[in-house]
Amino acid sequence: MAKSTHYVAILFVFVLVAIPEMMMTTVEANICERPSQTWSGNCGNTGHCDKQCKDWEHASHGACHKRENHWKCFCYFECKKPENHEQKKV
């Protein structure tokens, strides 16, 4: 009985340490939105917008949103990191 209690205690400590560590290493991707470059007219079907953004614009996904009183198709991409143009000084 004492051994099983000991193992349960060790497992409990492991879980308390491991789970927060795993959560800290999760990286969030930044998502950027832009109006579809290939969609024309009102966007009334998010499924069609999503498919077009993926197939034609190589986006992660797409969706219809109302902006300025018009329904438009917006595509979502992983944001590109700005390039570092600084040169090393020797």
N, C-alpha and C positions, 0 to 999 in steps of 0.2 A: 504494500500500500504506500509506503514512504517513497519508493522509487517512482511510482506513477505520479505522485504529487510533485516530486522533484522535476520530472519531465514536463509536466503541465506548466509548472512555473517557468522553466527555461523557454518553452514554446511561447508563453505569454510575453516574456521579456523580448524575445525575438520579434514578435508581431509588433510590439510597441516601438521598436527601433526600426524595423524594416519598412513598414508601411509609410511613415512620414518621409523616410529617405527616398522611397520610390516616387512619392508624390512631388518631392522637390526636384527630381531630375526630369520631370515631364516638361517638354518644351512647347510653348504655345506658338503656333504659326500666326503671323499677321496676315489678315485677309484684306485685300484692297478691292474696292468696288469701282466699276466704271460702266457707263452706258454701253450697250452692245453696239458694235460697229457694223453689224450685219443685219440687224433687225429693223424692219420698217413698219410704221403704223403703230396702233395701240397694242399693248401687250395684255391679252386677256387669258392666256393659258400659261401658267408658270412651268408646267411640264414641257411644253414646246420651247419656251425660252431657255430652260435648263439644258435641253438637248442641243439646241442651236449653239449656246455658249460653249458647251463641251466639244461638240463636233467641229464647229467652224472657227471658234476663237481660242480653242485649247484652254478653256477656263476650268476651274475646279467645279463650279456650278453656276447656275443662273436663276433669276427669279424676277417676277413682275412686281413693280412697286409704283405707287402713285407719287409723282413729283410734279409740282407746278400744275396741278389739276389735269395731268395726263398720265396714263398708265404706260410705263416704259419697261423694256427688258434691260436688266442690269446683269453684268457678268462679274464673277468674283474670282480673283486670282491671288496666289501667294505673293505678297509684296516682295519686291526685289530690294536687297540691301543696297544702300548707296555705296558706290565704289569709292575707295580711298585713293585719291590722286596725289597724296603727299608723297614726296620722294624722301628716302632716307638721306640724312646728311652724314657725310663721312668725316 
